[in-house]
Amino acid sequence: MASLLPVERFRGVDLSRVADRARRTLGDDVMILHTRTVREGGVPMVEVLATPSHALESVRARLDAAPLPPTLRKADGRPYGIALVGPTGAGKTTTAAKLAVRRGMFGAARPGLLKLDTSRVGGMEQLATYAELADIPFEVIYEAREIDAAMKRLSADCDVILIDTPGRSPASTELTERWRTLLDVIAPDEVHLVLPASLRADLAVDIARAYATSRTHCGATHLLLSKLDEVPRESGVTDLALSLELPTRWITDGQDVPADLKPGVPRLLRSWGLTADAESDWAPA
């Protein structure tokens, strides 16, 4: 996938001279993204990837998510709702656990966990275990008639509720319709589409369309790229995020709970400019 914004390569005997060349080419506001040392004819050289800073700020503006409200519990007493949706195997359940158990993730607000439609028993058990270890309220909803009672119990103890949903499969249209209807009744404030960073761009676009807002269902409001650790050199992940045109609050880059959860935009900016054939020795500037 070609980069959506300009990144150019410069090489010279030292960083100062390379930066001067980049400045003359790209303007005084040039930003150096990545650096490395190479040898040319046996002579050590400095090589950089650079971009105009206005281009970097353009990327940041397209990826930035609005800050969470300072007070997550609403005026009517309802907790703030953050739902995770996406295909099977994207890492939604692990991500929900990371968000819930990381100390201070939502300031002083207390999180709770809600699981919709436990078609995968292992997913429920995994969340239940994390909730028990971290002393976090946890509820499971199978049918619409259970929503009110579960939400009342969570509202009594929680300021923010993290909602885990089943994976979507083309073969499970009826089940997908069922849990999305449950989610619409709950009406979360944010719906994060969780996608593996290694997913092909065309497939990612198709999945994003499937989770878009429709006349029947609420749609994804944010993107959460998962498993960045499975993408060699994290090449192309920023372009993938930009192509889906959803703000990105968080990314995940491993299975450790809760460590492998990071703010989205800084990590994606660090990866910008690395293409699929990028050499392995580039370092962020």
Beta strands, then each sheet from edge to edge (+ up, - down):
strand 1: 8-12
strand 2: 30-40
strand 3: 43-52
strand 4: 80-85
strand 5: 111-116
strand 6: 138-141
strand 7: 160-164
strand 8: 190-196
strand 9: 222-226
strand 10: 250-252
strand 11: 261-263
strand 12: 283-284
sheet 1: 1+ 3- 2+ 12-
sheet 2: 6+ 5+ 7+ 4+ 8+ 9+
sheet 3: 10+ 11-
end
